[in-house]
Amino acid sequence: MFSPIDRFLNSITMYRLVMLALLSLVLYSLVLAFTGVLHHGGMSYVYSFVVIMVVCYVSNSLFAKLFSAPINVESWTITALILYFLMFPSVTFGDAATAAFAALIAMASKYFITWNKRHIFNPVAIGAFAVGATAIFRGTMPVVEVFFDSGNVVWWVGTPYMLPAVFIIGMLIIRKIRKFGMCVAFI
């Protein structure tokens, strides 16, 4: 019964699986947004997606060139896609600037906060932390006040409407890594 699924899962890397899974969640979220199921208009999700993807691609390319490092497409794409689900949908210029800032910091952390050419912290967490840190200076620094809508880190993907797709994708990943016991123990 699982033979076709296992063949597919065994034919791709974990990075590729996670990237494809997150891309499918993005498409699903856009369908939900444009049909009015999610809280913001569909275009706000599109703006967020485009801003984050472009900033992650450009900054990762620049940092890779600066550090003479190979570009791992799946790595920067996964970081960008997780940021998409973590940042408030871009309703204002400040939202877009905040998302761009988080993306830039996340990509920079992959190259600057490393040990033996491996990043130490999760780049998405570093980007989110940087956004939260700007909230500390909100109102005391004009640049932060004008450009960033600090406090826009929110795990909006965690809605009941996204649950079916997240569940299916989660089961595929658990099947790929064969950690059913750990999953059951966690539940």
ZADO-1210 file (C-alpha; in nm, 4 decimals, padded with zeros to 6 digits):
<atoms>
<atom x="00.0000" y="00.0000" z="00.0000" code="MET" pos="1"/>
<atom x="00.2819" y="00.2425" z="00.0858" code="PHE" pos="2"/>
<atom x="00.5051" y="00.1237" z="-00.1954" code="SER" pos="3"/>
<atom x="00.4477" y="00.4192" z="-00.4355" code="PRO" pos="4"/>
<atom x="00.4799" y="00.6680" z="-00.1489" code="ILE" pos="5"/>
<atom x="00.7986" y="00.5027" z="-00.0243" code="ASP" pos="6"/>
<atom x="00.9457" y="00.4985" z="-00.3754" code="ARG" pos="7"/>
<atom x="00.8782" y="00.8708" z="-00.4065" code="PHE" pos="8"/>
<atom x="01.0144" y="00.9500" z="-00.0589" code="LEU" pos="9"/>
<atom x="01.3270" y="00.7396" z="-00.1170" code="ASN" pos="10"/>
<atom x="01.3933" y="00.9090" z="-00.4512" code="SER" pos="11"/>
<atom x="01.4421" y="01.2572" z="-00.3036" code="ILE" pos="12"/>
<atom x="01.6572" y="01.4093" z="-00.0335" code="THR" pos="13"/>
<atom x="01.5177" y="01.5323" z="00.2958" code="MET" pos="14"/>
<atom x="01.5969" y="01.8915" z="00.1976" code="TYR" pos="15"/>
<atom x="01.4031" y="01.8511" z="-00.1281" code="ARG" pos="16"/>
<atom x="01.1087" y="01.6905" z="00.0524" code="LEU" pos="17"/>
<atom x="01.0882" y="01.9717" z="00.3070" code="VAL" pos="18"/>
<atom x="01.1198" y="02.2361" z="00.0344" code="MET" pos="19"/>
<atom x="00.8430" y="02.0769" z="-00.1746" code="LEU" pos="20"/>
<atom x="00.6276" y="02.0311" z="00.1347" code="ALA" pos="21"/>
<atom x="00.6640" y="02.3956" z="00.2344" code="LEU" pos="22"/>
<atom x="00.5955" y="02.5106" z="-00.1227" code="LEU" pos="23"/>
<atom x="00.2760" y="02.3053" z="-00.1259" code="SER" pos="24"/>
<atom x="00.1747" y="02.4673" z="00.2041" code="LEU" pos="25"/>
<atom x="00.2387" y="02.8097" z="00.0496" code="VAL" pos="26"/>
<atom x="00.0112" y="02.7255" z="-00.2441" code="LEU" pos="27"/>
<atom x="-00.2536" y="02.5922" z="-00.0071" code="TYR" pos="28"/>
<atom x="-00.2320" y="02.9075" z="00.2060" code="SER" pos="29"/>
<atom x="-00.2725" y="03.1250" z="-00.1025" code="LEU" pos="30"/>
<atom x="-00.5844" y="02.9334" z="-00.2056" code="VAL" pos="31"/>
<atom x="-00.7245" y="02.9811" z="00.1461" code="LEU" pos="32"/>
<atom x="-00.6298" y="03.3503" z="00.1470" code="ALA" pos="33"/>
<atom x="-00.7855" y="03.4256" z="-00.1910" code="PHE" pos="34"/>
<atom x="-01.1049" y="03.2423" z="-00.0977" code="THR" pos="35"/>
<atom x="-01.1374" y="03.4510" z="00.2195" code="GLY" pos="36"/>
<atom x="-01.0708" y="03.1703" z="00.4663" code="VAL" pos="37"/>
<atom x="-00.7543" y="03.3296" z="00.6089" code="LEU" pos="38"/>
<atom x="-00.7732" y="03.6681" z="00.7817" code="HIS" pos="39"/>
<atom x="-00.5956" y="03.8896" z="00.5307" code="HIS" pos="40"/>
<atom x="-00.6485" y="03.9429" z="00.1607" code="GLY" pos="41"/>
<atom x="-00.4694" y="03.7088" z="-00.0745" code="GLY" pos="42"/>
<atom x="-00.2434" y="03.9807" z="-00.2099" code="MET" pos="43"/>
<atom x="-00.0925" y="04.0453" z="00.1348" code="SER" pos="44"/>
<atom x="00.0278" y="03.6844" z="00.1399" code="TYR" pos="45"/>
<atom x="00.1604" y="03.7175" z="-00.2157" code="VAL" pos="46"/>
<atom x="00.3502" y="04.0372" z="-00.1227" code="TYR" pos="47"/>
<atom x="00.5019" y="03.8660" z="00.1806" code="SER" pos="48"/>
<atom x="00.6029" y="03.5649" z="-00.0252" code="PHE" pos="49"/>
<atom x="00.7637" y="03.7735" z="-00.2994" code="VAL" pos="50"/>
<atom x="00.9477" y="04.0070" z="-00.0598" code="VAL" pos="51"/>
<atom x="01.0874" y="03.7246" z="00.1510" code="ILE" pos="52"/>
<atom x="01.1853" y="03.5063" z="-00.1470" code="MET" pos="53"/>
<atom x="01.3566" y="03.7915" z="-00.3312" code="VAL" pos="54"/>
<atom x="01.5473" y="03.9166" z="-00.0257" code="VAL" pos="55"/>
<atom x="01.6557" y="03.5643" z="00.0704" code="CYS" pos="56"/>
<atom x="01.7681" y="03.4839" z="-00.2843" code="TYR" pos="57"/>
<atom x="01.9580" y="03.8084" z="-00.3399" code="VAL" pos="58"/>
<atom x="02.1198" y="03.8234" z="00.0040" code="SER" pos="59"/>
<atom x="02.2131" y="03.4541" z="00.0003" code="ASN" pos="60"/>
<atom x="02.3696" y="03.4966" z="-00.3449" code="SER" pos="61"/>
<atom x="02.5696" y="03.7970" z="-00.2260" code="LEU" pos="62"/>
<atom x="02.6879" y="03.6291" z="00.0942" code="PHE" pos="63"/>
<atom x="02.7790" y="03.3102" z="-00.0920" code="ALA" pos="64"/>
<atom x="02.9879" y="03.5119" z="-00.3364" code="LYS" pos="65"/>
<atom x="03.1475" y="03.7113" z="-00.0516" code="LEU" pos="66"/>
<atom x="03.2417" y="03.3936" z="00.1374" code="PHE" pos="67"/>
<atom x="03.3194" y="03.1884" z="-00.1769" code="SER" pos="68"/>
<atom x="03.0625" y="02.9349" z="-00.0662" code="ALA" pos="69"/>
<atom x="02.8471" y="02.7108" z="-00.2837" code="PRO" pos="70"/>
<atom x="02.4796" y="02.8033" z="-00.3054" code="ILE" pos="71"/>
<atom x="02.2415" y="02.5415" z="-00.1703" code="ASN" pos="72"/>
<atom x="01.9087" y="02.6275" z="-00.3328" code="VAL" pos="73"/>
<atom x="01.7057" y="02.4107" z="-00.0995" code="GLU" pos="74"/>
<atom x="01.8658" y="02.5600" z="00.2118" code="SER" pos="75"/>
<atom x="01.7904" y="02.9247" z="00.1398" code="TRP" pos="76"/>
<atom x="01.4477" y="02.8346" z="-00.0013" code="THR" pos="77"/>
<atom x="01.3490" y="02.6417" z="00.3125" code="ILE" pos="78"/>
<atom x="01.4589" y="02.9350" z="00.5274" code="THR" pos="79"/>
<atom x="01.2549" y="03.1748" z="00.3131" code="ALA" pos="80"/>
<atom x="00.9461" y="02.9536" z="00.3203" code="LEU" pos="81"/>
<atom x="00.9548" y="02.9116" z="00.6977" code="ILE" pos="82"/>
<atom x="00.9918" y="03.2902" z="00.7306" code="LEU" pos="83"/>
<atom x="00.6840" y="03.3282" z="00.5088" code="TYR" pos="84"/>
<atom x="00.4845" y="03.1315" z="00.7651" code="PHE" pos="85"/>
<atom x="00.6361" y="03.3214" z="01.0561" code="LEU" pos="86"/>
<atom x="00.6040" y="03.6830" z="00.9439" code="MET" pos="87"/>
<atom x="00.2814" y="03.8796" z="00.9563" code="PHE" pos="88"/>
<atom x="00.1329" y="03.9045" z="00.6035" code="PRO" pos="89"/>
<atom x="00.2435" y="04.2268" z="00.4345" code="SER" pos="90"/>
<atom x="-00.0429" y="04.4705" z="00.4684" code="VAL" pos="91"/>
<atom x="00.1724" y="04.7839" z="00.5015" code="THR" pos="92"/>
<atom x="00.5159" y="04.8989" z="00.3896" code="PHE" pos="93"/>
<atom x="00.6323" y="04.8427" z="00.7472" code="GLY" pos="94"/>
<atom x="00.5200" y="04.4783" z="00.7334" code="ASP" pos="95"/>
<atom x="00.7121" y="04.4250" z="00.4089" code="ALA" pos="96"/>
<atom x="01.0205" y="04.6014" z="00.5459" code="ALA" pos="97"/>
<atom x="01.0064" y="04.3894" z="00.8609" code="THR" pos="98"/>
<atom x="00.9805" y="04.0700" z="00.6559" code="ALA" pos="99"/>
<atom x="01.2721" y="04.1858" z="00.4376" code="ALA" pos="100"/>
<atom x="01.4785" y="04.2657" z="00.7470" code="PHE" pos="101"/>
<atom x="01.4088" y="03.9216" z="00.8966" code="ALA" pos="102"/>
<atom x="01.5044" y="03.7564" z="00.5664" code="ALA" pos="103"/>
<atom x="01.8289" y="03.9534" z="00.5388" code="LEU" pos="104"/>
<atom x="01.9321" y="03.8761" z="00.8966" code="ILE" pos="105"/>
<atom x="01.8411" y="03.5076" z="00.8569" code="ALA" pos="106"/>
<atom x="02.0592" y="03.4772" z="00.5468" code="MET" pos="107"/>
<atom x="02.3434" y="03.6737" z="00.7067" code="ALA" pos="108"/>
<atom x="02.3387" y="03.4445" z="01.0097" code="SER" pos="109"/>
<atom x="02.4063" y="03.1454" z="00.7822" code="LYS" pos="110"/>
<atom x="02.7415" y="03.2982" z="00.6959" code="TYR" pos="111"/>
<atom x="02.8418" y="03.5100" z="00.9957" code="PHE" pos="112"/>
<atom x="02.7272" y="03.3012" z="01.2936" code="ILE" pos="113"/>
<atom x="02.9033" y="02.9772" z="01.2096" code="THR" pos="114"/>
<atom x="03.1413" y="02.7172" z="01.3440" code="TRP" pos="115"/>
<atom x="03.3423" y="02.5066" z="01.1006" code="ASN" pos="116"/>
<atom x="03.1358" y="02.6477" z="00.8109" code="LYS" pos="117"/>
<atom x="02.8057" y="02.5390" z="00.9675" code="ARG" pos="118"/>
<atom x="02.5520" y="02.7790" z="01.1109" code="HIS" pos="119"/>
<atom x="02.5166" y="02.7506" z="01.4860" code="ILE" pos="120"/>
<atom x="02.1612" y="02.8781" z="01.5285" code="PHE" pos="121"/>
<atom x="01.8520" y="02.8284" z="01.3224" code="ASN" pos="122"/>
<atom x="01.8609" y="03.1168" z="01.0710" code="PRO" pos="123"/>
<atom x="01.4846" y="03.1678" z="01.0894" code="VAL" pos="124"/>
<atom x="01.5052" y="03.1991" z="01.4676" code="ALA" pos="125"/>
<atom x="01.7831" y="03.4569" z="01.4312" code="ILE" pos="126"/>
<atom x="01.5728" y="03.6568" z="01.1830" code="GLY" pos="127"/>
<atom x="01.2706" y="03.6423" z="01.4133" code="ALA" pos="128"/>
<atom x="01.4835" y="03.7393" z="01.7123" code="PHE" pos="129"/>
<atom x="01.6177" y="04.0404" z="01.5208" code="ALA" pos="130"/>
<atom x="01.2626" y="04.1529" z="01.4444" code="VAL" pos="131"/>
<atom x="01.1704" y="04.1162" z="01.8105" code="GLY" pos="132"/>
<atom x="01.4815" y="04.3080" z="01.9133" code="ALA" pos="133"/>
<atom x="01.3752" y="04.6026" z="01.6952" code="THR" pos="134"/>
<atom x="01.0572" y="04.6198" z="01.9033" code="ALA" pos="135"/>
<atom x="01.2735" y="04.7141" z="02.2019" code="ILE" pos="136"/>
<atom x="01.3852" y="05.0277" z="02.0175" code="PHE" pos="137"/>
<atom x="01.0439" y="05.1175" z="01.8749" code="ARG" pos="138"/>
<atom x="00.9695" y="05.4754" z="01.9617" code="GLY" pos="139"/>
<atom x="01.3274" y="05.5538" z="02.0640" code="THR" pos="140"/>
<atom x="01.4933" y="05.5220" z="01.7247" code="MET" pos="141"/>
<atom x="01.3349" y="05.7066" z="01.4298" code="PRO" pos="142"/>
<atom x="01.4602" y="05.4516" z="01.1750" code="VAL" pos="143"/>
<atom x="01.2881" y="05.1667" z="01.3546" code="VAL" pos="144"/>
<atom x="00.9702" y="05.3713" z="01.3940" code="GLU" pos="145"/>
<atom x="00.9539" y="05.4641" z="01.0254" code="VAL" pos="146"/>
<atom x="01.0551" y="05.1413" z="00.8565" code="PHE" pos="147"/>
<atom x="00.9622" y="04.8483" z="01.0774" code="PHE" pos="148"/>
<atom x="00.6341" y="04.7326" z="01.2215" code="ASP" pos="149"/>
<atom x="00.8098" y="04.5449" z="01.5005" code="SER" pos="150"/>
<atom x="00.6345" y="04.2615" z="01.6693" code="GLY" pos="151"/>
<atom x="00.5190" y="04.1057" z="01.3430" code="ASN" pos="152"/>
<atom x="00.6452" y="03.7588" z="01.4213" code="VAL" pos="153"/>
<atom x="00.3430" y="03.5322" z="01.4386" code="VAL" pos="154"/>
<atom x="00.3018" y="03.1642" z="01.3523" code="TRP" pos="155"/>
<atom x="-00.0091" y="03.2268" z="01.1403" code="TRP" pos="156"/>
<atom x="00.0151" y="02.8873" z="00.9682" code="VAL" pos="157"/>
<atom x="-00.1075" y="02.7297" z="01.2934" code="GLY" pos="158"/>
<atom x="-00.4767" y="02.7626" z="01.2071" code="THR" pos="159"/>
<atom x="-00.7397" y="02.4880" z="01.1929" code="PRO" pos="160"/>
<atom x="-00.7735" y="02.5562" z="00.8199" code="TYR" pos="161"/>
<atom x="-00.4094" y="02.4735" z="00.7515" code="MET" pos="162"/>
<atom x="-00.4134" y="02.1645" z="00.9774" code="LEU" pos="163"/>
<atom x="-00.5149" y="01.9031" z="00.7163" code="PRO" pos="164"/>
<atom x="-00.2299" y="01.9962" z="00.4816" code="ALA" pos="165"/>
<atom x="00.0209" y="02.0291" z="00.7670" code="VAL" pos="166"/>
<atom x="-00.0866" y="01.6890" z="00.9012" code="PHE" pos="167"/>
<atom x="-00.0458" y="01.5129" z="00.5644" code="ILE" pos="168"/>
<atom x="00.2938" y="01.6720" z="00.5084" code="ILE" pos="169"/>
<atom x="00.4002" y="01.5880" z="00.8636" code="GLY" pos="170"/>
<atom x="00.3074" y="01.2241" z="00.8067" code="MET" pos="171"/>
<atom x="00.5117" y="01.2157" z="00.4845" code="LEU" pos="172"/>
<atom x="00.8152" y="01.3548" z="00.6662" code="ILE" pos="173"/>
<atom x="00.7726" y="01.1064" z="00.9523" code="ILE" pos="174"/>
<atom x="00.7489" y="00.8274" z="00.6943" code="ARG" pos="175"/>
<atom x="01.0667" y="00.9525" z="00.5255" code="LYS" pos="176"/>
<atom x="01.2724" y="00.9626" z="00.8468" code="ILE" pos="177"/>
<atom x="01.1017" y="00.6529" z="00.9924" code="ARG" pos="178"/>
<atom x="01.0626" y="00.7971" z="01.3408" code="LYS" pos="179"/>
<atom x="00.7100" y="00.6747" z="01.4172" code="PHE" pos="180"/>
<atom x="00.7969" y="00.5767" z="01.7751" code="GLY" pos="181"/>
<atom x="00.9300" y="00.9219" z="01.8528" code="MET" pos="182"/>
<atom x="00.6178" y="01.0804" z="01.7048" code="CYS" pos="183"/>
<atom x="00.3878" y="00.8573" z="01.9089" code="VAL" pos="184"/>
<atom x="00.5894" y="00.9243" z="02.2247" code="ALA" pos="185"/>
<atom x="00.5607" y="01.2984" z="02.1653" code="PHE" pos="186"/>
<atom x="00.1838" y="01.2804" z="02.1094" code="ILE" pos="187"/>
</atoms>
